[in-house]
Amino acid sequence: RAIFWISSDRSYSKALSSYERSLEIQKIALPPNHPDLATSYNNIGSMYYNMGEYSKALSSLEQSLEIQKIALPPNHPSWATSYNSIGVIYDKMGEYSKALSSYERSLEIQKIALPPNHPDLATSYNNIGSMYYNMGEYSKAFSLLERSLEIRK
């Protein structure tokens, strides 16, 4: 699940400034692949997303994911969350095939890391179905959206 704050632009700017300052301190105090750095990059990406600066958000989220790949075990649920967040940004940018790829990678990890009826799986099936819908592949979209609904039930 992508976690993005909802607030005013001024609040986003203040939060972004605080997150960036925190990251600078962490870079001095922590090893270069510490998980807290990944969290900071994720928070910065979330602020850029909320401010509509999608390319900056994408860059921050990709940095977060790269640290997670080093700091966390393979197929850790945090990877899935990051791939999903990256997919959300590509979706907002209208890059549906890239969004689809990110959402599918998120789902692959979730299938390994989560129980079969976990709500995050429903979200992933919904996101993937939405991408197929946006790309005009309605039968694939319908099937995936049905799967999402079944899990939610």
Long-range contacts (C-beta under 8 A, 24 or more apart in sequence): 1-81, 1-84, 1-120, 1-123, 2-81, 2-84, 2-85, 2-88, 3-46, 3-81, 3-85, 4-46, 4-49, 4-50, 5-46, 5-47, 5-50, 6-50, 7-50, 9-51, 12-47, 12-50, 12-51, 13-51, 15-43, 15-47, 16-44, 16-47, 16-48, 16-51, 19-43, 19-44, 19-47, 20-44, 33-67, 33-70, 33-71, 34-67, 34-71, 35-67, 35-68, 35-71, 35-72, 37-67, 38-63, 38-64, 38-65, 38-67, 38-68, 38-71, 38-78, 39-64, 40-64, 41-67, 42-82, 42-85, 45-85, 45-89, 46-85, 49-85, 49-88, 49-89, 49-92, 54-89, 54-92, 54-93, 55-93, 57-89, 58-86, 58-89, 58-90, 58-93, 61-85, 61-86, 61-89, 62-86, 75-109, 75-112, 75-113, 76-109, 76-113, 77-109, 77-110, 77-113, 77-114, 79-106, 79-109, 80-105, 80-106, 80-107, 80-109, 80-110, 80-113, 80-120, 80-124, 81-106, 83-109, 84-123, 84-124, 84-127, 87-127, 87-131, 88-127, 91-127, 91-130, 91-131, 91-134, 96-131, 96-134, 96-135, 97-131, 97-135, 99-127, 99-131, 100-128, 100-131, 100-132, 100-135, 103-127, 103-128, 103-131, 104-128, 117-151, 118-151, 119-151, 119-152, 121-151, 122-147, 122-148, 122-149, 122-151, 122-152, 123-148, 125-151
